[in-house]
């Protein structure tokens, strides 16, 4: 379950999560903000990219994705990207030694 921690408050932000064509989310996969659990929905998915509009989070709050169980295609380094309002991008790097 990928978790993303806000380092600054977000108000009505659009968050884009690019899974870099490593795996593809399903419309019925979930995301959690505070205690609210939501289906991602097909309208928020474009290939391996999830875009969620109108997000308001305080500093230090989490958004958590429950994307099911996936096996990486092979051992190696995988990069995922999180962008806020099409401006600020953070990179998550996973080093997989076995699959």
C-alpha angles and dihedrals in degrees: 000000000000113000126197122196121205115231092188132027116271123208120190089336127164113229121200120195113194112196088189096233090292092118137349125234123229124230089242094055113111141233127194129210113181102320096329115111117200137177110239092228129209092264090066097050128083109171105300094345124098118196119189117184131200098031118166117186134160122231109284096021122130136226110200127194123208101197098164123242119320132175116216113240092243143334112292145088119308127190127204126183135214119196128188117208091339089288116080119048128189123191126219116200123199121190109201116194097178135016 
